[in-house]
Each structure stands twice: as C-alpha cells, then as structure tokens.
C-alpha cells in the first residue's frame, strides 16, 4: 500500500474497534471513540492512545492477519532463547 491507503485502513480499523468496545464491553453505549489525529503523534486529549474513553487500558490498534498476545513471561523466555542462540553461534 502506498499513499493514503494505509492511513485509511488504520482509521477504519480504529472505528471498527471502537464500535466493538461500545457494543460488547459497554452494552451498546456510545462511549469509546477514535482519538482525534490518531496515528499522528501524541495528542493531549487522547494521551497518544488510538481510542478515547477506554478506562484502565491504553489502545494501540493494529490490524493484523493473526492476533497473538504474549505475556511478559513469554517475552522473557523468547528473549532468553535468542541470547542462547547468539552465544551458541558466536
């Protein structure tokens, strides 16, 4: 993708995610909104999060083909495996 297409794709996903939060998490209340100028740097009203009014979570929306959450323990384990491989081949 080139030009404005990636921005439109990201903006659309943020709107889609806001609708999901409003429907599933907040029982169809229109609370969550896409932050103004999301993706354009930190904005004082949004704190840099892609979505506004998401209590206790900071949303950085990225549309991906496969969604995977790694826990802190998994990340540390992967980091340790990488270090062992680097030392083995050094």
C-alpha positions, 0 to 999 in steps of 0.5 A: 500500500502506498499513499493514503491507503494505509492511513485509511485502513488504520482509521477504519480499523480504529472505528471498527474497534471502537464500535466493538468496545461500545457494543460488547464491553459497554452494552451498546453505549456510545462511549469509546471513540477514535482519538482525534489525529490518531496515528499522528503523534501524541495528542493531549486529549487522547494521551497518544492512545488510538481510542478515547474513553477506554478506562484502565487500558491504553489502545494501540490498534493494529490490524493484523492477519493473526492476533497473538498476545504474549505475556511478559513471561513469554517475552522473557523466555523468547528473549532468553532463547535468542541470547542462547542462540547468539552465544551458541553461534558466536 
